[in-house]
């Protein structure tokens, strides 16, 4: 029982503390992809650690073989309840965890179907009225004065832009807008946002889960900005952000200039200092592994502290 409680406390600690730390990491100038990986892996680590806690309740020795060499009193600390009560707690934990996973699957399926249906409806209206520019992905150009661009995911995904971009922006700035939207598609940002919404619905009372949808939406925009800045320069992205509008874009579609514009303009000051792709990928891997390990490390630290203060 003690091991399970320690694991749950470790997961809960990360779920409460991580959002503030990750927000500070994002504002420090770190590459947004690194922060996005760290945020998502924090969610996974909390869920996996909760699963380990349930597993610990179902194991007869609670994994005590991993603590060989500790004082005999550690065995007493492990078993805070009778075996029957601990087994019952394990069964209840399994049912709760299964319920959460079913809820996740249902929410993700509903969200994905709703957005796929919205995409089909939008394309049914846009394709007849747009000029199609072949490429990977296809770009649909609408004859509209308002400078606007957004992307619609799918197989294949498409970028929707207005001729107002050419009439309002310089060539490099138009390229920056298009690269930004293509980065959303190549990075599967629509899928990431859908997963974030579904995960948030699992445990909305925990800050990490409650703040995930808004944070992920900001981070995918920052990541797309970083891709555009690398290809076209930060100044071109900055000019596009202050000119292009995204308020008429579909709510489920990432738009060039709609979310967290002030934060993105501030973050572009660091765009020229971001590391190359290889180093960024390595940093993403390190950030993911570190955040995955945090809840178990917190749980083991708590158990060691309990042993040190309780066992003679």
Helices and strands as residue ranges (DSSP letters): H 2-27, H 32-58, G 64-67, H 73-78, H 83-129, E 130-133, E 138-142, E 149-152, E 158-162, H 164-168, H 171-186, H 189-202, H 207-210, H 212-232, H 234-243, H 261-267, G 268-273, H 277-310
